[in-house]
Amino acid sequence: MSVVTSTPAGVSSKDSTQIRALRELVQEGPVKIVGAKGRRAELPSAVAGLLDEILKNMQVGRAVSIVPEHGQLTTQQAANLLGVSRPFMVRLLEEGKLPFHMTGSHRRVYLKELLAYRRRRDGERHDAINRMARMEFEAGTYDKVVLPEGAEER
């Protein structure tokens, strides 16, 4: 089962205070929970890390999605995760830049594949920015303001 939300959950000021306090507890170290009947258990570090990530995003009002790594996403869900339009997402799929499969007449993308694509895309962007900065530095214009012809510096 997967739970996917696309709108941030409204967090009241009381909830916000509780979320902040809970996050501080999670970050302090081993986290233990107590059940309704008093039974206690320590959360594994992986679960505590996930809880911290959820709380961090909720603190700033972001939507949180929990999808198993092998979970399937619709093109709209995949587009939302990448921050692109659905038509752009479909074009990525049709151009073979991201693997997908058909479920009936609908395209589906595995979350694992989508996250790998996002890592590659972000890495390529980072490399491009570094190349541009290096070229500007080598040209001696990295920290200089170059004004268009006829413009005055204030």
Summary of the structure (lengths in Angstrom):
residues: 154
radius of gyration: 22.5
end to end distance: 59.8
largest distance: 77.7
contacts: 322
relative contact order: 0.10
helix: 50%
strand: 12%
